[in-house]
Amino acid sequence: MTVSPSSFFPVPKVFSMVLCLTPLSYPRIAVADEKLFFRVVKGAFAQRRKTLLNSLKGSGFLPDFLAEKITAAELTPKGGEKP
């Protein structure tokens, strides 16, 4: 559902959304290395307003490793899908 800016104080300049997420009873894909998976997820979301590449660099991943994996995932270094 959409929440208007007037619902907050101070009033932001944007509308907000409320989401209801229901966890799956099982993972959609198998993760071979859970420790690495959670490290990537934590690193990717640790910094607000940073690109995926810069967030992961700040989490201790080597630049060559990141470049290889970002290319393999068909993403741009800024984090979006390739056109």
N, C-alpha and C positions, 0 to 999 in steps of 0.2 A: 504494500500500500504506500502511497505517496504521503509525505508529511510536509506541510507548508513551512516556510521560514518563520512564520509568526508563532509557531508552536515552541520556539526556543527563545531563550534570553541569554546573551544578546542575540538579536535576530541575524542569522547568517544571510549571505547573498545567494544561497542555493537551496533547492528543494532536496529533501532527504527521502530515503526509501527504507521501509521495514521489510525484512525478508524472513521467511520461515524456512529453515533448512532441516531436512529429514535425513539423518545418516543412513547409509546403505547397511544392510545386514552383513555384507561381505565386500571386500575391495573389488573395484572394476578391473584392475590389473594387478598382476603379481609384481611385487617389488623385491628385486634380488638383494639389495643392500639397504635395509631400513634405516640404518644409522646415517648413511650418505643421503638418502631421500629426505629425512627430517632436517639434516644440516642444510640442504639446498632450500627447502621450504622456509625454514627459519631465516636464512640469509636473504632470500628473495623478498620477504615481507618485513625485514627488520628496519629498513630505512624508508621513510616517506619521501615521495617525490624524487626518488633516484631511479636511474635506469636499472634494469635487471643486471646488466653487466657490472655496474659500479657497486650495487648492493652485494653481489656475490664476491667481487674482489675484496670488499671490506670484511667478508666472512672467512677469508684465508684461502680461497681457491686460487690456484695459479692461473695467470692470464692465458697461457697456451691451452690448458685444460678447458677453461671456459670457452675460448674461441672455438675449439673443436666440438664441444657439446652443443653450443648455440647453433653452429652451422649444421650439425647433424639433426637438430630439432627443427630445422628450417625457419629459424627466427632471425631477426636482425639484432645487432649488438645492443640496440636501444630497447629490445624486448618485444617488439611487435612481430607479427607474421610477415614473411617476405611477400611482396606483391606478386 
